[in-house]
Amino acid sequence: KHTSMTDQPLIELRDVAYHAGGRSILHDITLTIRRNQILTIVGPNGAGKSTLFRCLAGLEHYQGNVIMEEHCRIGYLPDTPYFYPLVTGKEFLEFCLKAAHLPCTGEEINQYNKLFHLPLNSYPSKYSLGMRKRLMLMALMMQKCDFYIMDEPFNGLDVAGVIILKDWIVKRKREGSTFLISSHIISALTDICETLAYIPQGKMMKTY
């Protein structure tokens, strides 16, 4: 039987568990994420979605195995934007791209900012929540990753921001990227999400 590239696993989670404060947050999570897929995870608050995302992003120590395709470039969007004080929006973008060992030009920043209309010479601490979210998204978009982990990406965005983000996700998927997304705003995902996984209190997921 012929197996297409999109049928091949990009990442496999095998019995991934996480414990903190004397309690189990994740319980033996097993999941296959295939190339060129948009997978959405839903579940109640405190179910372990953000913890799972941090584990996949390499920010938490966990038990079990995560098997990832070699040379897979990961982009991670946390649920709560954080910015260093006294760093401008432009400096933040430059920092993110340098950390990812990617070139960064003023022309490229200006091109992306035609979508977001951010005052990049100002400090993000002066931004509204929606503007801070747009800056985080802009940094992520400029990295051109293979696998995007996005925790509540629609929170804080206005209608224009949601449209920009959805269009970009669809475009990147056509170009071969894979997405793992969590969101309480299911209506924003119904026309782009292909697979839905439910994580009830950090236990084994069910996919639909």
C-alpha positions in Angstrom: 0.0 0.0 0.0 1.4 3.4 -1.0 1.7 5.9 1.9 1.8 9.6 1.1 4.0 12.1 2.9 0.9 13.5 4.7 0.1 10.1 6.1 3.5 9.8 7.8 3.8 10.8 11.5 5.6 14.1 12.2 5.4 13.6 16.0 4.4 10.6 18.2 3.7 10.9 21.9 4.0 7.6 23.8 2.8 7.5 27.4 3.7 11.1 28.1 3.1 11.9 31.8 3.8 15.0 33.9 3.8 15.4 37.6 4.0 18.6 39.7 3.2 19.6 43.3 2.6 16.0 44.2 -0.1 15.4 41.7 -0.4 14.1 38.1 -1.2 16.7 35.4 -0.8 14.4 32.4 -1.6 10.7 32.4 0.0 8.5 29.8 -0.9 10.7 26.8 -0.5 8.8 23.5 -1.1 10.6 20.2 0.1 10.7 16.6 0.4 14.0 14.9 0.7 13.6 11.1 2.5 15.8 8.7 0.4 18.6 7.2 -2.4 18.3 9.7 -4.4 20.9 11.8 -5.1 19.2 15.1 -7.1 21.1 17.8 -7.1 20.1 21.5 -10.1 21.0 23.6 -10.8 20.4 27.3 -11.9 22.1 30.5 -9.6 24.6 32.3 -6.9 22.9 34.2 -7.1 19.8 32.0 -3.4 19.9 31.1 -3.5 21.4 27.6 -1.0 24.2 28.3 1.3 21.7 30.2 1.3 19.3 27.3 2.2 22.1 24.9 5.1 23.2 27.1 6.3 19.6 27.2 6.2 19.4 23.4 8.0 22.8 23.1 10.8 21.5 25.3 10.0 23.8 28.2 9.0 21.1 30.8 10.5 17.8 31.9 8.2 14.9 31.4 8.0 11.1 31.5 7.4 9.0 28.4 8.6 9.5 24.9 8.1 12.2 22.2 9.4 11.0 18.9 9.9 13.8 16.4 10.9 13.9 12.8 14.6 14.9 12.4 15.3 18.6 11.8 11.7 19.6 12.6 11.6 23.4 13.3 9.1 24.1 16.1 7.3 27.4 16.7 5.6 28.0 20.0 2.9 30.5 21.0 2.1 30.6 24.7 -1.3 31.4 26.0 -0.1 34.5 27.8 2.2 36.9 26.0 5.3 38.0 27.9 7.8 40.7 26.9 10.9 42.0 28.5 10.6 45.6 29.8 12.4 48.3 27.9 12.5 46.3 24.7 10.6 47.7 21.7 8.4 45.7 19.5 11.0 45.8 16.7 13.7 44.7 19.1 11.5 41.8 20.3 11.1 40.6 16.7 14.8 40.8 16.0 15.5 38.9 19.2 13.1 36.1 18.3 14.6 35.7 14.8 18.2 35.8 16.0 17.3 33.2 18.7 16.0 30.9 15.9 19.2 31.6 13.9 17.2 33.3 11.1 18.0 36.5 9.2 15.9 39.6 10.1 15.7 42.6 7.9 13.8 45.9 8.4 12.1 45.4 5.1 10.7 42.0 6.1 9.4 43.4 9.4 7.7 46.2 7.5 6.1 43.8 5.1 4.6 41.7 7.9 3.6 44.8 9.8 1.4 45.9 6.9 -0.9 43.2 8.2 -0.7 44.0 11.9 -0.2 47.8 12.0 1.8 47.8 15.2 3.8 50.7 16.7 7.0 48.7 16.6 9.2 51.5 18.0 7.1 51.5 21.2 7.3 49.1 24.2 4.9 46.2 24.1 4.1 47.0 27.8 2.2 50.0 26.4 0.2 47.8 24.0 -3.3 46.5 24.5 -3.8 42.8 24.9 -4.8 42.4 21.3 -1.7 44.3 20.1 0.6 42.1 22.3 -1.0 39.0 20.8 -0.5 40.4 17.3 3.2 41.0 18.0 3.6 37.4 19.3 1.9 36.1 16.2 4.1 38.2 13.9 7.2 36.8 15.5 5.9 33.3 15.0 4.9 33.9 11.4 8.3 35.2 10.5 10.0 32.0 11.7 8.4 29.7 9.0 8.3 26.5 11.1 7.5 22.9 10.2 5.4 22.5 13.4 3.4 25.2 15.2 2.2 24.8 18.8 -0.4 27.5 19.5 -2.0 27.8 22.9 -5.2 29.9 22.7 -4.1 31.9 19.7 -7.4 33.6 19.1 -7.8 35.0 22.6 -7.5 38.8 22.6 -7.8 39.1 18.8 -10.4 41.3 17.1 -12.3 40.1 14.1 -9.6 41.3 11.7 -6.9 39.6 13.7 -8.8 36.3 13.7 -9.2 36.5 9.9 -5.5 37.2 9.4 -4.6 34.3 11.6 -6.9 31.8 10.0 -5.8 32.8 6.5 -2.2 32.4 7.5 -2.8 28.9 9.1 -4.5 27.7 5.9 -1.7 29.1 3.8 1.1 27.5 5.9 -0.7 24.2 5.8 -0.8 24.3 2.0 3.0 24.9 2.2 3.5 21.8 4.3 3.3 23.0 8.0 1.6 21.1 10.8 -0.5 22.8 13.6 -1.4 21.8 17.1 -3.9 24.3 18.5 -5.9 24.7 21.7 -8.8 27.1 21.8 -11.9 27.8 23.7 -13.2 29.7 20.7 -14.3 26.6 18.7 -16.3 28.7 16.2 -13.0 30.2 15.0 -11.7 26.7 14.1 -14.7 24.9 12.6 -13.7 25.8 9.0 -10.0 25.0 9.3 -9.7 22.2 11.9 -9.4 18.7 10.6 -9.0 16.7 13.7 -10.3 17.4 17.2 -8.8 15.8 20.3 -10.4 15.9 23.7 -8.3 15.8 26.9 -10.4 15.3 30.0 -8.3 16.1 33.0 -5.0 15.1 31.5 -6.1 11.6 30.6 -6.0 9.7 27.3 -7.2 11.7 24.4 -10.1 10.9 22.2 -9.9 12.1 18.6 -12.8 13.0 16.2 
